[in-house]
Amino acid sequence: MGVAPTLAGGAPHAHEFVYRGKADDPGSDWCERPNVLRCRCGEVKTARCGATRDDRCRPCAEVHRRDIAAVVRSGAAGDRPEGFFFVTLTGPGADVLPWDREACGHRPGECSGEIGCKVERVAAGAWNATAPQRWSWFMTALRREVGDVQFGGSWEGQKRGVLHRHSLMRSMVSLRKMEAAVRDCAARYGFGVQVDVQSVTASCALEVARRAGYIASYATKGGENLCETFCAATGEVLRGGYRRWSASRRWGSSMRAVKCRRQGWAMARASLGEAAGDGSGALDLYADFYARLLLRFPGSVIVPPAAAAAVAM
C-alpha cells in the first residue's frame, strides 16, 4: 500500500474544484471536459467530470452505461435459470395523447411517430411527468397479484415524444400469469395497450448481457433523446426532469458496489502497469469473477486472462 502525499506538517492534500477544463485531445477517450482541482500547496490535478449523459461527455457516459449494465446483469446472476422476464410498457394512444396536427404535413389519420409526427407538447409533457409515479403504482399492484417481483430498467423516449419503459424482472411465476398481470396493472394505471412480456433464460449469459446492454443504452442518452416533462408549479415544459433508470433494492448489486468493484479492478490493472483504456476499468462480463477473487484474497494481484495464458505457455 502506498503512502498518501501530504503537505508540510503531515496534513494530507485537500484538492478543491477550480474550473472545468477541456481535454488536450478533442477525441480523448478519457474525458472531454475534465475537472481541474487545486490544493493549498499549489498542486494541480485533473479528474473525470463524471457526466452521465453522452451529450455532455461521451467517455464518462460510456463508463456510466457499463456500470448500469453491470447492475442490471447482477440481478440475473445465480443458480436459478427461470423466472426472468423482459417487460416493455408503452404510453397511451391518440385517445389520451392527441397528435400535434399543426406540425404534421400529411392527411388526417396518417399520423405516426415513425414518419416524424409528435404528440401535443403539453399533453406529452404532462403524461411524461407522471410516468415515474405510474410505474411505482404499477409495481405495487403487480406485487400484490404475483408476489415478490424485483426489477432493473430504464425509460426510453419514443419518436413521438412519449416515454416507455423497458425492464428486466425476476418473479417465480409462469410467463402466462406474468403477462396477464402486467397487462391488467398497466391498463389500471394509464399505460398503453401495447405491452410486451418475454421470457429470458438467465443461464444464457449472452442473452442477459444483451438485454442489460439494451436497457443501459437508453439511460445515458441525452439531447433530443430526452423527453419533455410539464412542471405544474411553473407551467414550463422542460427537457428531462425524470430519473432515466432504476432498480429495486433487492434486485442485485447496487451502483455503489459496482463502482467499488470497478475501482478495485482498475487498481489491480494499474498494479500490473497496464493502461486503463477507454473504459478506465469499467466492468465487463468477467468483472464479477475478478471481484470475487479480490474479496476472497484481499491485497492479491489479479492476473488478466491474456497475461495468465502467456504465463501458462
Backbone bond lengths (Angstrom), bond angles and torsions (degrees), N, CA, C in turn:
res aa  C-N    CA-C-N  psi(-1)  N-CA   C-N-CA  omega(-1)  CA-C   N-CA-C  phi
1 M - - - 1.471 - - 1.522 109.37 -
2 G 1.348 118.04 130.22 1.447 121.39 178.66 1.518 111.59 -78.85
3 V 1.307 116.16 160.70 1.464 122.22 179.02 1.516 108.67 -93.79
4 A 1.340 118.15 130.91 1.452 122.19 -178.99 1.525 109.97 -65.52
5 P 1.340 117.47 139.10 1.459 119.69 178.82 1.519 110.90 -64.04
6 T 1.317 115.48 145.71 1.460 120.12 -177.08 1.514 110.42 -130.34
7 L 1.337 115.40 161.95 1.453 122.69 173.94 1.519 108.81 -85.37
8 A 1.315 114.88 177.00 1.465 119.40 175.63 1.523 109.08 -60.59
9 G 1.324 116.42 133.87 1.451 120.80 -178.21 1.508 113.38 93.58
10 G 1.358 117.28 -2.29 1.454 120.12 176.18 1.505 115.26 94.37
11 A 1.342 119.66 -1.49 1.467 121.32 -179.98 1.525 109.50 -73.94
12 P 1.327 118.01 137.94 1.467 120.29 -180.00 1.530 110.91 -71.89
13 H 1.327 115.40 157.85 1.455 120.32 176.31 1.529 109.68 -63.21
14 A 1.318 116.27 140.41 1.465 122.24 177.64 1.521 107.50 -126.83
15 H 1.329 116.72 94.05 1.455 121.30 -178.56 1.516 110.56 -84.32
16 E 1.312 116.44 137.49 1.454 122.88 179.11 1.526 109.30 -122.43
17 F 1.340 114.56 149.55 1.459 120.02 -179.45 1.527 110.36 -66.50
18 V 1.346 116.78 133.22 1.461 121.93 179.22 1.528 110.09 -110.15
19 Y 1.314 116.90 -56.61 1.458 120.74 178.28 1.518 108.85 -161.92
20 R 1.327 115.55 169.43 1.459 121.33 178.37 1.520 108.01 -99.40
21 G 1.308 116.02 118.87 1.449 120.69 -175.60 1.512 112.64 -94.22
22 K 1.338 115.41 -163.42 1.447 122.78 178.01 1.521 108.69 -126.07
23 A 1.326 115.66 147.86 1.452 119.81 179.65 1.528 109.66 -67.66
24 D 1.332 115.57 142.53 1.465 119.70 177.48 1.521 111.01 -60.75
25 D 1.314 115.93 -36.44 1.469 121.46 178.32 1.525 107.93 -107.51
26 P 1.358 119.31 117.36 1.472 120.66 -178.85 1.525 112.58 -56.78
27 G 1.323 117.81 -28.74 1.456 120.85 179.62 1.510 113.25 -96.79
28 S 1.321 116.90 24.25 1.466 121.58 -176.07 1.525 111.08 -61.84
29 D 1.334 115.30 140.16 1.453 121.22 175.87 1.524 111.84 -96.00
30 W 1.329 116.88 8.45 1.461 120.61 179.22 1.517 110.76 -94.67
31 C 1.315 118.40 -59.46 1.470 123.16 177.71 1.521 108.47 -165.25
32 E 1.325 116.85 137.69 1.460 121.06 -178.86 1.518 113.25 -87.06
33 R 1.313 117.80 -17.62 1.475 121.04 179.86 1.532 109.08 -147.35
34 P 1.317 117.88 69.76 1.469 121.22 -174.89 1.520 112.85 -65.50
35 N 1.324 116.23 150.18 1.461 122.37 174.91 1.528 109.26 -80.17
36 V 1.311 115.96 134.46 1.459 121.69 176.63 1.526 108.06 -99.15
37 L 1.330 117.03 122.85 1.452 123.52 -177.06 1.532 109.39 -115.94
38 R 1.316 115.70 144.68 1.467 120.34 -178.45 1.518 109.97 -134.28
39 C 1.349 115.37 140.08 1.458 122.08 178.04 1.530 109.46 -98.70
40 R 1.321 116.16 165.12 1.464 120.67 178.09 1.524 111.82 -62.14
41 C 1.328 116.06 -27.78 1.462 119.54 -179.10 1.520 112.36 -78.12
42 G 1.328 117.19 -6.96 1.452 121.07 -179.74 1.507 114.30 101.83
43 E 1.331 118.39 -7.76 1.466 120.95 179.32 1.522 109.99 -67.32
44 V 1.323 116.08 135.23 1.461 122.40 -179.24 1.517 108.91 -119.36
45 K 1.308 117.12 135.18 1.455 121.72 177.57 1.520 109.25 -140.86
46 T 1.315 117.36 162.12 1.460 122.15 179.08 1.522 109.81 -116.20
47 A 1.310 115.66 153.29 1.463 122.00 179.66 1.520 108.58 -142.75
48 R 1.311 115.74 155.96 1.464 120.03 177.27 1.530 111.28 -58.26
49 C 1.332 115.87 147.10 1.470 119.55 178.84 1.520 111.40 -73.83
50 G 1.337 117.62 -25.66 1.457 120.88 177.78 1.514 114.22 74.72
51 A 1.331 118.10 22.85 1.462 121.22 179.78 1.523 110.57 -63.34
52 T 1.327 115.92 148.82 1.460 120.77 -179.62 1.524 112.23 -111.69
53 R 1.342 118.18 5.84 1.462 122.38 178.21 1.514 109.79 -122.45
54 D 1.340 116.00 138.14 1.459 119.64 -175.69 1.520 113.76 -71.76
55 D 1.345 118.23 -15.89 1.461 119.08 176.74 1.522 111.63 -82.22
56 R 1.328 117.81 -7.19 1.464 121.81 176.95 1.526 111.48 -102.41
57 C 1.319 116.80 -45.99 1.467 120.94 177.38 1.520 107.55 -155.87
58 R 1.306 117.05 110.60 1.454 121.48 -176.06 1.531 113.15 -64.64
59 P 1.350 120.11 -47.56 1.473 118.53 -179.09 1.524 113.65 -62.60
60 C 1.334 117.76 -43.84 1.468 120.21 -179.89 1.528 110.86 -66.72
61 A 1.332 117.29 -37.28 1.457 120.50 177.59 1.523 110.81 -65.38
62 E 1.334 117.06 -34.07 1.460 120.35 178.30 1.534 110.94 -66.94
63 V 1.328 116.82 -40.61 1.464 119.82 175.99 1.530 109.99 -61.68
64 H 1.336 116.50 -43.60 1.466 120.78 179.16 1.527 110.44 -63.94
65 R 1.327 117.84 -38.82 1.464 121.00 178.99 1.530 110.48 -61.95
66 R 1.329 116.94 -42.64 1.461 119.95 179.84 1.534 111.29 -67.12
67 D 1.324 116.51 -34.71 1.462 119.53 176.78 1.530 110.68 -64.52
68 I 1.330 116.85 -43.25 1.466 120.73 178.94 1.523 110.05 -63.17
69 A 1.336 116.71 -42.42 1.458 120.29 178.05 1.528 110.93 -60.37
70 A 1.331 117.04 -37.49 1.462 120.43 177.93 1.528 111.29 -66.31
71 V 1.349 117.18 -38.73 1.467 120.57 176.86 1.525 110.35 -62.75
72 V 1.334 116.41 -45.55 1.466 120.16 -178.30 1.524 110.74 -66.69
73 R 1.332 117.57 -39.92 1.464 120.36 178.70 1.535 111.71 -65.09
74 S 1.313 116.39 -33.88 1.464 119.63 -175.11 1.524 112.54 -61.85
75 G 1.323 117.28 -28.08 1.461 119.52 -179.80 1.506 113.78 -70.07
76 A 1.339 116.83 -20.56 1.460 121.07 179.58 1.514 112.18 -99.40
77 A 1.337 117.30 5.94 1.461 120.70 178.86 1.527 109.43 -80.62
78 G 1.306 116.25 146.82 1.460 120.41 179.49 1.510 111.33 134.31
79 D 1.326 115.57 -169.53 1.463 121.84 -175.04 1.523 112.84 -96.31
80 R 1.329 118.39 -0.60 1.458 119.81 -177.11 1.529 109.85 -96.72
81 P 1.346 119.32 111.45 1.464 120.59 -176.83 1.519 113.98 -83.58
82 E 1.341 117.96 -15.54 1.460 121.38 -175.24 1.521 110.48 -114.04
83 G 1.344 114.49 170.48 1.455 120.12 178.01 1.512 114.23 89.50
84 F 1.352 117.32 21.94 1.463 121.77 179.10 1.526 109.38 -119.12
85 F 1.338 115.22 140.21 1.457 120.60 -175.66 1.523 110.06 -138.71
86 F 1.329 114.52 144.82 1.458 120.62 173.09 1.520 106.84 -105.30
87 V 1.335 116.16 112.86 1.464 122.55 -171.74 1.523 110.39 -113.04
88 T 1.331 115.94 133.92 1.464 122.20 177.37 1.518 109.34 -123.94
89 L 1.327 116.47 125.70 1.466 123.17 175.13 1.520 108.63 -114.46
90 T 1.319 116.88 137.45 1.466 121.75 179.70 1.524 110.85 -113.69
91 G 1.319 115.60 168.13 1.456 120.88 175.95 1.519 110.91 -79.05
92 P 1.323 117.88 166.11 1.470 120.96 -179.71 1.524 112.17 -67.27
93 G 1.323 115.09 169.90 1.456 121.61 -176.75 1.520 113.35 -86.70
94 A 1.349 115.02 -163.47 1.462 121.60 -174.26 1.526 112.92 -67.51
95 D 1.337 118.54 -17.85 1.461 120.03 178.09 1.530 111.48 -68.67
96 V 1.344 116.37 -25.39 1.461 121.24 178.56 1.533 110.55 -107.49
97 L 1.311 117.04 -39.00 1.464 122.94 -179.55 1.517 109.03 -116.38
98 P 1.341 117.68 89.92 1.478 120.48 -175.90 1.523 111.98 -69.41
99 W 1.325 115.37 151.83 1.455 121.32 177.70 1.522 110.83 -73.29
100 D 1.307 116.12 150.05 1.463 122.30 175.66 1.521 108.03 -84.34
101 R 1.324 116.43 93.07 1.458 121.37 -174.56 1.524 112.55 -66.30
102 E 1.340 118.11 -25.09 1.461 120.07 -179.36 1.529 111.63 -68.93
103 A 1.325 117.12 -21.79 1.467 120.38 -179.79 1.523 112.07 -96.44
104 C 1.342 117.32 -1.30 1.468 120.58 -178.40 1.527 110.40 -92.26
105 G 1.303 115.54 150.56 1.463 120.55 178.92 1.507 112.69 -124.06
106 H 1.350 117.31 33.71 1.454 120.79 -178.00 1.519 108.93 -138.71
107 R 1.302 116.69 -178.62 1.459 121.25 -177.93 1.536 110.82 -74.44
108 P 1.339 117.75 155.83 1.467 120.69 178.73 1.528 111.20 -59.95
109 G 1.315 115.35 145.25 1.451 120.52 178.48 1.512 114.95 90.88
110 E 1.332 118.07 -1.32 1.463 121.10 -178.50 1.525 112.45 -110.19
111 C 1.317 117.73 10.94 1.471 120.75 -176.56 1.526 111.12 -65.55
112 S 1.326 115.07 139.99 1.458 122.25 177.35 1.519 108.48 -163.45
113 G 1.313 115.63 142.28 1.447 119.50 176.98 1.510 112.57 -64.45
114 E 1.331 117.23 -26.12 1.455 121.42 -178.89 1.526 112.23 -66.44
115 I 1.322 117.89 -25.61 1.473 120.33 179.98 1.534 111.27 -104.01
116 G 1.316 117.06 12.81 1.456 121.06 173.07 1.509 116.44 99.23
117 C 1.328 118.58 6.18 1.467 120.67 179.69 1.529 109.97 -74.20
118 K 1.328 115.53 148.89 1.460 122.00 -178.35 1.523 110.19 -123.63
119 V 1.339 114.34 148.81 1.458 120.32 172.01 1.528 108.35 -74.04
120 E 1.330 116.87 150.88 1.464 120.51 177.26 1.526 109.84 -51.11
121 R 1.314 115.75 133.85 1.461 121.54 -168.05 1.525 112.57 -59.24
122 V 1.322 117.32 -46.85 1.467 120.07 -177.26 1.530 110.52 -68.10
123 A 1.331 117.26 -41.12 1.462 120.50 179.87 1.527 111.17 -63.95
124 A 1.337 116.43 -44.13 1.463 120.36 178.68 1.526 110.87 -65.03
125 G 1.349 116.78 -42.94 1.458 120.46 -179.95 1.510 112.51 -63.78
126 A 1.341 116.88 -38.69 1.461 120.59 179.52 1.526 110.81 -66.78
127 W 1.345 117.31 -40.93 1.463 119.32 179.93 1.527 110.70 -70.45
128 N 1.327 117.56 -41.54 1.467 120.74 179.16 1.523 111.94 -61.17
129 A 1.346 116.34 -36.31 1.463 119.99 -179.52 1.521 111.92 -65.87
130 T 1.342 116.81 -29.29 1.464 120.49 -179.09 1.531 112.87 -95.12
131 A 1.336 117.56 -6.34 1.467 120.78 -176.11 1.533 112.78 -59.57
132 P 1.345 120.32 -45.65 1.473 118.71 178.49 1.531 113.56 -59.73
133 Q 1.340 117.37 -39.02 1.461 119.73 178.08 1.527 110.77 -68.46
134 R 1.342 116.48 -38.94 1.463 119.99 176.12 1.530 110.35 -60.52
135 W 1.332 116.43 -39.39 1.465 120.31 178.57 1.532 110.99 -63.33
136 S 1.317 116.91 -40.41 1.468 120.78 178.16 1.520 110.52 -62.62
137 W 1.322 116.97 -45.24 1.464 120.58 177.58 1.530 110.76 -63.55
138 F 1.315 115.91 -40.42 1.463 121.31 179.49 1.527 110.67 -59.33
139 M 1.331 117.27 -46.11 1.464 120.76 -178.62 1.523 111.10 -66.25
140 T 1.330 117.32 -37.89 1.466 119.84 178.18 1.524 110.74 -62.77
141 A 1.329 116.43 -44.43 1.467 120.66 179.47 1.524 111.27 -67.64
142 L 1.325 117.52 -37.92 1.464 120.89 -179.73 1.525 110.98 -64.15
143 R 1.326 116.62 -40.08 1.465 119.89 178.89 1.524 111.64 -67.33
144 R 1.310 117.25 -30.35 1.462 119.90 177.11 1.524 111.33 -70.20
145 E 1.331 116.69 -26.50 1.460 119.72 -177.27 1.519 113.01 -89.69
146 V 1.336 118.28 -39.97 1.465 120.20 -173.83 1.525 113.37 -116.00
147 G 1.324 118.55 -1.15 1.460 120.88 -178.74 1.520 111.51 93.76
148 D 1.314 116.58 -151.31 1.467 121.96 -175.15 1.528 110.97 -64.41
149 V 1.336 116.01 127.12 1.468 122.89 176.59 1.524 108.10 -135.26
150 Q 1.330 116.57 127.39 1.457 122.33 175.42 1.527 107.74 -116.89
151 F 1.329 116.61 154.08 1.458 119.20 -173.10 1.523 111.80 -150.97
152 G 1.318 115.16 161.32 1.457 124.24 167.92 1.513 107.09 -146.35
153 G 1.331 117.74 124.55 1.461 119.05 -174.36 1.511 113.15 -160.98
154 S 1.343 115.53 -179.05 1.461 121.68 -177.85 1.522 110.08 -147.20
155 W 1.323 114.55 165.38 1.465 122.17 176.84 1.522 109.67 -97.17
156 E 1.309 115.97 137.59 1.466 121.66 174.74 1.521 109.01 -119.42
157 G 1.320 116.35 137.48 1.456 120.41 177.39 1.519 111.29 -87.52
158 Q 1.338 116.77 122.35 1.456 120.31 176.75 1.526 110.20 -73.68
159 K 1.324 116.49 163.11 1.461 121.04 -179.61 1.527 111.66 -63.54
160 R 1.330 117.43 -25.46 1.466 120.02 179.59 1.521 112.36 -80.45
161 G 1.357 117.64 -3.83 1.456 121.06 176.54 1.510 115.35 95.32
162 V 1.331 117.73 19.02 1.465 122.29 -177.60 1.523 109.19 -120.74
163 L 1.334 116.43 141.67 1.452 121.71 179.49 1.521 112.02 -74.40
164 H 1.331 116.61 145.98 1.453 121.34 164.30 1.515 108.44 -140.91
165 R 1.328 116.18 159.28 1.460 122.82 -165.83 1.528 112.16 -114.25
166 H 1.341 115.43 133.29 1.461 122.95 171.20 1.529 107.90 -114.47
167 S 1.325 117.30 132.01 1.461 120.48 -179.29 1.513 110.43 -145.50
168 L 1.325 115.15 143.32 1.455 122.43 169.54 1.522 106.57 -98.81
169 M 1.339 117.44 121.31 1.457 122.00 -173.87 1.524 111.40 -117.11
170 R 1.336 114.83 155.12 1.461 122.16 177.51 1.519 109.42 -128.12
171 S 1.332 116.32 122.25 1.462 120.88 179.43 1.526 108.45 -161.66
172 M 1.314 117.43 140.63 1.464 122.08 -177.86 1.523 111.31 -86.96
173 V 1.333 116.23 63.47 1.464 121.85 175.51 1.522 108.04 -134.01
174 S 1.317 116.53 168.48 1.455 121.21 179.13 1.531 110.25 -77.18
175 L 1.329 115.40 161.25 1.462 120.19 178.56 1.522 111.07 -61.15
176 R 1.322 116.95 -40.24 1.466 120.69 -178.52 1.528 111.55 -63.46
177 K 1.340 116.64 -43.90 1.463 119.53 179.77 1.516 111.23 -68.74
178 M 1.336 116.88 -38.61 1.461 120.27 179.59 1.519 110.83 -64.27
179 E 1.310 116.96 -43.04 1.461 120.08 -179.66 1.519 111.57 -64.34
180 A 1.320 117.27 -42.06 1.467 120.72 179.02 1.525 111.04 -63.68
181 A 1.317 116.93 -43.30 1.462 120.76 -179.62 1.520 111.45 -66.43
182 V 1.337 117.04 -40.99 1.469 120.68 179.49 1.528 110.71 -63.26
183 R 1.327 117.41 -43.81 1.467 120.68 179.70 1.523 111.09 -63.68
184 D 1.318 117.07 -41.85 1.465 121.03 -179.23 1.531 110.80 -64.64
185 C 1.327 117.12 -47.51 1.466 120.74 -177.74 1.526 111.47 -70.41
186 A 1.325 117.53 -34.89 1.461 120.43 179.28 1.524 111.24 -65.00
187 A 1.324 116.56 -42.99 1.466 119.85 178.48 1.522 111.19 -67.19
188 R 1.330 117.07 -32.93 1.458 121.47 -177.66 1.528 111.77 -66.52
189 Y 1.334 117.05 -31.19 1.465 119.63 -174.99 1.531 113.36 -114.82
190 G 1.313 116.54 27.98 1.450 121.09 166.16 1.511 117.54 84.74
191 F 1.344 118.07 13.74 1.462 119.54 174.16 1.525 109.40 -81.80
192 G 1.322 115.72 169.23 1.451 120.18 -176.68 1.523 113.02 -77.25
193 V 1.347 114.43 171.94 1.466 120.01 -178.31 1.526 111.15 -78.45
194 Q 1.323 117.82 -17.96 1.463 120.83 178.98 1.532 109.28 -81.24
195 V 1.305 116.18 98.73 1.463 123.85 -179.08 1.515 108.16 -123.99
196 D 1.305 116.51 135.81 1.466 120.49 -179.37 1.531 109.70 -126.92
197 V 1.323 116.35 128.35 1.462 122.58 177.55 1.520 107.90 -128.17
198 Q 1.330 117.46 118.77 1.459 122.55 -179.02 1.522 109.75 -121.76
199 S 1.310 115.92 142.31 1.460 120.85 176.63 1.525 109.61 -79.53
200 V 1.328 116.68 139.91 1.463 122.91 -178.99 1.523 108.50 -121.65
201 T 1.330 115.83 131.82 1.464 121.17 177.35 1.521 109.22 -89.20
202 A 1.322 116.61 108.57 1.463 120.50 -175.31 1.520 112.44 -68.83
203 S 1.341 117.63 -22.42 1.461 119.77 -179.89 1.524 112.29 -72.05
204 C 1.324 117.54 -15.30 1.465 121.85 176.99 1.527 108.12 -92.13
205 A 1.341 116.62 99.99 1.468 120.74 -176.28 1.516 111.83 -62.01
206 L 1.342 116.97 -33.58 1.462 120.06 -178.69 1.522 111.16 -66.61
207 E 1.337 117.13 -41.57 1.460 120.36 179.16 1.525 111.26 -66.08
208 V 1.324 117.15 -42.41 1.467 120.74 178.71 1.526 109.98 -63.61
209 A 1.343 116.85 -43.89 1.464 120.37 179.67 1.516 111.19 -63.35
210 R 1.328 117.13 -37.33 1.469 120.69 179.00 1.525 110.83 -65.63
211 R 1.312 116.79 -44.23 1.470 120.16 178.80 1.526 110.86 -65.39
212 A 1.322 116.48 -43.93 1.466 120.01 -179.64 1.520 110.85 -64.47
213 G 1.337 117.25 -40.73 1.455 120.34 178.18 1.519 112.21 -64.48
214 Y 1.328 116.65 -36.82 1.469 120.48 177.98 1.525 110.69 -64.30
215 I 1.332 116.54 -43.61 1.465 120.59 178.72 1.523 110.65 -63.87
216 A 1.345 116.43 -45.14 1.463 120.56 -176.73 1.517 112.72 -68.16
217 S 1.331 117.74 -28.08 1.468 120.14 -176.81 1.526 112.14 -63.28
218 Y 1.333 117.41 -31.26 1.468 120.04 -179.64 1.526 112.67 -85.20
219 A 1.322 117.05 -14.24 1.464 120.41 -177.98 1.526 112.31 -76.22
220 T 1.322 118.60 -16.97 1.466 120.95 -177.20 1.524 112.91 -115.24
221 K 1.317 117.91 2.90 1.461 119.62 179.76 1.522 110.37 -77.00
222 G 1.327 115.82 136.96 1.465 120.54 -179.55 1.513 111.01 -124.92
223 G 1.318 116.24 -163.70 1.462 121.70 177.43 1.512 111.79 64.64
224 E 1.334 116.31 -130.24 1.454 121.80 -176.87 1.523 112.74 -69.41
225 N 1.329 117.50 -13.91 1.460 120.05 179.07 1.523 112.25 -76.87
226 L 1.340 118.01 -13.80 1.457 121.46 177.55 1.520 109.97 -83.40
227 C 1.318 116.21 136.35 1.462 120.28 176.60 1.528 110.34 -84.10
228 E 1.317 115.48 162.03 1.465 121.38 -179.81 1.523 110.12 -93.87
229 T 1.332 115.75 149.02 1.460 122.13 176.57 1.523 109.28 -126.36
230 F 1.321 116.01 148.10 1.458 122.29 -178.64 1.521 109.68 -97.98
231 C 1.330 116.44 125.97 1.462 122.19 178.24 1.528 108.21 -95.07
232 A 1.327 117.23 110.32 1.466 121.07 -177.31 1.521 111.59 -67.56
233 A 1.328 118.71 -27.51 1.469 121.20 -177.19 1.520 111.94 -69.93
234 T 1.342 116.49 -37.78 1.468 119.94 -176.53 1.523 113.16 -110.61
235 G 1.333 117.76 -13.20 1.456 120.66 -177.86 1.524 113.20 77.29
236 E 1.333 117.49 13.87 1.458 121.22 -179.26 1.526 110.95 -94.11
237 V 1.319 114.78 151.11 1.461 121.81 172.16 1.519 106.61 -107.56
238 L 1.328 116.69 113.82 1.459 122.41 -173.09 1.517 110.42 -112.72
239 R 1.321 116.69 148.19 1.457 120.50 175.96 1.530 108.94 -82.81
240 G 1.313 116.17 129.07 1.462 120.53 -175.79 1.521 110.52 86.71
241 G 1.315 115.53 -143.90 1.463 119.60 178.84 1.520 113.41 89.09
242 Y 1.331 118.25 16.15 1.461 121.29 177.35 1.526 108.30 -140.92
243 R 1.309 116.20 154.92 1.466 120.71 178.42 1.521 108.50 -75.99
244 R 1.308 116.77 124.26 1.464 120.50 -169.55 1.530 112.90 -77.64
245 W 1.321 119.49 -20.71 1.461 121.02 178.30 1.518 109.19 -150.81
246 S 1.306 116.93 161.45 1.464 121.29 177.76 1.524 108.90 -163.73
247 A 1.321 115.51 160.16 1.459 122.50 176.38 1.519 108.09 -142.93
248 S 1.313 116.54 145.68 1.458 119.96 179.19 1.526 110.23 -69.74
249 R 1.303 116.31 159.09 1.464 121.52 -172.37 1.524 112.22 -62.35
250 R 1.315 118.23 -36.47 1.460 121.49 -177.47 1.530 112.10 -102.51
251 W 1.321 116.62 22.94 1.467 119.69 178.77 1.519 111.32 -71.27
252 G 1.330 117.94 -52.15 1.465 121.70 -177.56 1.517 109.53 -174.90
253 S 1.316 116.40 -135.48 1.463 120.88 179.02 1.520 110.81 -72.00
254 S 1.328 116.79 147.44 1.465 121.32 174.47 1.523 109.32 -84.13
255 M 1.314 116.36 164.89 1.453 120.31 177.62 1.528 110.75 -63.09
256 R 1.315 117.44 -35.72 1.464 120.28 178.72 1.519 110.66 -62.59
257 A 1.346 116.76 -43.21 1.462 120.09 179.80 1.519 111.09 -64.89
258 V 1.320 117.00 -39.25 1.464 120.91 179.55 1.520 110.54 -64.48
259 K 1.333 117.10 -42.86 1.460 119.93 179.56 1.525 111.33 -65.48
260 C 1.327 117.02 -37.86 1.471 119.62 177.78 1.520 110.64 -64.09
261 R 1.339 117.04 -40.90 1.451 119.55 178.24 1.524 110.92 -66.96
262 R 1.313 117.35 -38.35 1.469 120.25 178.43 1.520 110.85 -63.64
263 Q 1.331 116.20 -43.12 1.460 119.37 178.94 1.524 111.14 -65.21
264 G 1.336 117.02 -38.30 1.450 120.00 176.96 1.521 112.21 -64.21
265 W 1.325 115.77 -39.32 1.469 120.35 178.30 1.531 110.26 -67.36
266 A 1.339 117.34 -40.62 1.464 120.02 178.30 1.526 110.68 -64.26
267 M 1.335 117.71 -38.95 1.461 120.87 178.72 1.526 110.76 -66.76
268 A 1.344 116.19 -36.46 1.460 119.20 178.16 1.522 110.86 -65.65
269 R 1.326 116.49 -39.41 1.465 120.18 177.60 1.517 110.41 -66.77
270 A 1.339 115.64 -39.43 1.463 118.86 -179.96 1.523 110.87 -64.81
271 S 1.338 117.14 -33.78 1.459 119.81 179.03 1.513 111.97 -66.94
272 L 1.353 116.19 -22.43 1.460 120.90 176.68 1.520 111.84 -91.40
273 G 1.330 116.23 -0.87 1.455 120.30 179.36 1.507 113.64 77.66
274 E 1.345 117.92 22.23 1.462 120.94 -179.86 1.512 110.07 -91.91
275 A 1.340 115.32 149.51 1.462 120.66 175.90 1.515 108.72 -72.07
276 A 1.340 115.97 148.85 1.464 120.49 -177.72 1.516 111.99 -70.27
277 G 1.333 118.01 -30.59 1.455 120.72 -179.16 1.506 112.10 79.77
278 D 1.340 115.44 -176.31 1.460 119.34 -175.28 1.509 112.46 -68.87
279 G 1.340 118.56 -24.88 1.459 120.21 -179.85 1.508 112.63 -88.71
280 S 1.309 119.22 -10.33 1.459 124.06 -179.00 1.520 111.37 49.18
281 G 1.340 115.00 48.43 1.460 118.95 178.38 1.504 113.88 81.48
282 A 1.331 118.24 14.76 1.456 119.74 178.24 1.522 109.41 -61.74
283 L 1.326 116.75 147.37 1.453 121.18 -174.13 1.518 112.10 -70.14
284 D 1.320 115.91 144.56 1.442 121.20 173.88 1.525 108.45 -123.24
285 L 1.318 117.22 -166.08 1.460 119.96 -176.19 1.524 112.54 -63.99
286 Y 1.350 117.81 -22.21 1.445 121.06 -177.09 1.532 112.85 -95.46
287 A 1.326 117.36 0.08 1.461 120.06 -170.61 1.527 112.91 -63.49
288 D 1.344 117.09 -39.14 1.462 119.31 -178.08 1.533 110.95 -61.52
289 F 1.328 116.76 -33.92 1.465 120.66 178.04 1.514 110.66 -63.06
290 Y 1.345 116.80 -46.24 1.456 120.19 -179.59 1.535 110.86 -68.22
291 A 1.334 116.21 -35.34 1.464 119.08 179.90 1.529 110.89 -64.02
292 R 1.339 117.21 -39.33 1.460 120.20 178.77 1.524 111.17 -65.11
293 L 1.339 116.19 -36.12 1.458 119.11 177.33 1.528 110.98 -64.18
294 L 1.342 115.87 -41.11 1.461 119.21 179.61 1.522 111.07 -63.85
295 L 1.345 116.76 -38.31 1.454 119.72 -179.78 1.530 111.38 -69.96
296 R 1.323 117.46 -38.00 1.461 120.91 -178.45 1.525 111.85 -76.48
297 F 1.340 116.06 -35.40 1.460 120.30 -177.06 1.527 109.51 -127.06
298 P 1.326 118.92 72.73 1.466 121.03 -178.35 1.522 111.02 -61.13
299 G 1.351 114.30 138.21 1.455 119.54 179.63 1.510 113.90 85.56
300 S 1.356 117.77 -1.89 1.452 119.98 -178.77 1.519 110.63 -81.05
301 V 1.321 116.79 162.30 1.463 122.99 177.21 1.519 108.25 -96.60
302 I 1.328 116.11 124.89 1.459 121.09 -177.35 1.525 109.14 -94.85
303 V 1.311 116.01 129.61 1.458 120.99 -179.18 1.523 108.88 -100.68
304 P 1.334 119.62 121.09 1.461 121.58 178.44 1.521 110.99 -63.18
305 P 1.353 118.19 162.10 1.466 121.59 -176.70 1.526 112.82 -55.96
306 A 1.350 117.64 -42.16 1.460 120.06 -177.19 1.525 110.66 -63.33
307 A 1.346 116.46 -43.63 1.469 120.23 -179.56 1.521 110.64 -67.99
308 A 1.334 117.02 -37.13 1.467 120.03 179.26 1.518 110.51 -64.65
309 A 1.346 116.39 -40.57 1.453 119.87 179.04 1.511 111.27 -64.64
310 A 1.328 116.64 -37.60 1.462 120.47 -179.83 1.519 110.86 -66.29
311 V 1.346 116.41 -37.56 1.461 120.26 178.93 1.517 111.34 -67.98
312 A 1.348 115.54 -37.05 1.466 120.45 -177.09 1.515 112.36 -69.96
313 M 1.328 118.79 -25.02 1.458 122.04 -177.23 1.532 110.77 -73.46
